[in-house]
Amino acid sequence: MRFNLKDLNPGTVFLFNDDKPEEGSVTLRLCNGQALTDIRKQTVKKRYEYKRGARMEVEDFNDELHSELLWDYAIVDWSGVEDEKGKPIPCTRENKALLMRGSPVFSRLVGNYLDRLGEEEAAHAEAVEKN
């Protein structure tokens, strides 16, 4: 089995319409362990509280930032994503978050593609184990 050590987690391109590739696509990847660790470090802040003389560690979780960082990592690129005037929408962290939060169509599409990618990777891993 071969691995590209310079890009261990490349994206997978999903066409919006398999019959018409010119309509655009989205390139997605699943979060690997290192990405999840990095996102957790940015979204969880530890602090200490004292109750009845005991020091307790409490974690404050920034759910909004966590989602934004996950989307930014998972959505590598897109083409054919346009505004109401037909102008291309740049694939930026802000636009990814805007579309994922505000557009049920876009977020469902990305979610379905990520589910499919996860199923394909699990099937591939299972096939490798059997051999």
C-alpha positions in Angstrom: 0.0 0.0 0.0 1.4 3.4 -1.0 1.0 6.7 0.9 1.9 10.2 -0.2 3.8 11.4 2.8 3.5 15.1 1.8 -0.3 14.8 1.7 -1.6 12.0 4.0 -5.2 13.2 3.9 -6.0 14.5 0.4 -9.5 15.5 -0.5 -12.0 13.5 -2.5 -14.0 15.3 -5.3 -17.7 14.9 -5.3 -19.6 16.2 -8.4 -22.9 18.0 -7.8 -24.2 16.3 -10.9 -22.5 13.2 -12.2 -24.0 13.7 -15.7 -22.8 17.3 -15.8 -19.4 17.8 -14.2 -19.3 21.4 -15.4 -22.0 22.2 -12.8 -19.4 22.0 -10.1 -18.0 20.0 -7.3 -17.0 20.0 -3.7 -13.7 18.5 -2.4 -14.0 16.9 1.1 -11.9 15.0 3.5 -12.5 13.3 6.8 -10.8 14.7 9.9 -7.8 12.6 10.9 -6.6 12.2 14.5 -4.1 15.1 14.3 -6.7 17.5 12.9 -9.2 16.6 15.7 -6.5 17.1 18.3 -5.6 20.5 16.9 -9.3 21.5 16.8 -9.9 20.3 20.4 -6.9 22.4 21.6 -8.5 25.5 20.0 -12.0 24.9 21.2 -11.6 23.6 24.8 -10.4 25.9 27.5 -9.6 24.5 31.0 -10.2 26.4 34.1 -10.4 25.5 37.8 -13.3 26.0 40.2 -13.2 25.4 44.0 -16.2 23.7 45.7 -16.1 22.9 49.3 -12.3 23.3 49.4 -11.8 20.9 46.5 -10.2 22.1 43.3 -12.0 20.9 40.2 -11.0 21.2 36.6 -13.8 22.4 34.3 -13.6 22.5 30.5 -15.4 25.2 28.6 -16.2 24.1 25.1 -16.7 26.6 22.2 -19.2 24.6 20.1 -19.5 27.3 17.4 -15.8 27.5 16.8 -15.5 23.7 16.9 -18.1 23.4 14.1 -16.4 26.2 12.1 -13.0 24.5 12.3 -14.3 21.1 11.4 -16.1 22.5 8.3 -12.9 24.4 7.4 -10.8 21.3 7.6 -13.4 18.9 5.9 -14.3 21.2 3.0 -11.0 21.5 1.0 -12.4 23.3 -2.1 -15.3 23.8 -4.3 -16.3 24.9 -7.8 -19.6 25.9 -9.2 -20.8 27.5 -5.9 -22.2 30.8 -6.8 -24.2 33.7 -5.3 -27.6 34.8 -6.6 -26.0 36.8 -9.4 -24.0 33.9 -10.7 -20.7 35.2 -9.2 -18.4 32.5 -7.8 -18.3 32.3 -4.0 -14.7 31.9 -2.8 -14.0 28.8 -0.7 -13.0 30.6 2.5 -13.4 29.6 6.1 -16.1 32.3 6.5 -18.1 31.2 3.4 -17.9 27.6 4.5 -19.4 28.5 7.9 -22.0 30.7 6.3 -23.2 28.0 3.9 -23.0 25.2 6.5 -25.0 27.2 9.1 -27.4 29.0 6.8 -28.1 26.7 3.8 -29.9 23.4 4.6 -29.3 22.3 1.0 -25.6 22.9 1.1 -25.1 21.4 4.6 -27.2 18.3 3.8 -25.2 17.8 0.6 -21.9 18.1 2.4 -23.1 15.9 5.2 -24.3 13.2 2.8 -20.9 13.2 0.9 -19.0 13.0 4.2 -21.1 10.1 5.3 -20.4 8.4 2.0 -16.7 9.1 2.3 -16.7 7.6 5.8 -18.5 4.5 4.6 -16.1 4.1 1.7 -13.0 4.5 3.9 -14.4 2.0 6.5 -15.1 -0.6 3.7 -11.6 -0.1 2.3 -10.0 -0.5 5.7 -12.1 -3.7 6.2 -11.0 -5.1 2.9 -7.3 -4.4 3.7 -7.7 -6.2 7.0 -9.1 -9.3 5.3 -6.1 -9.6 3.0 
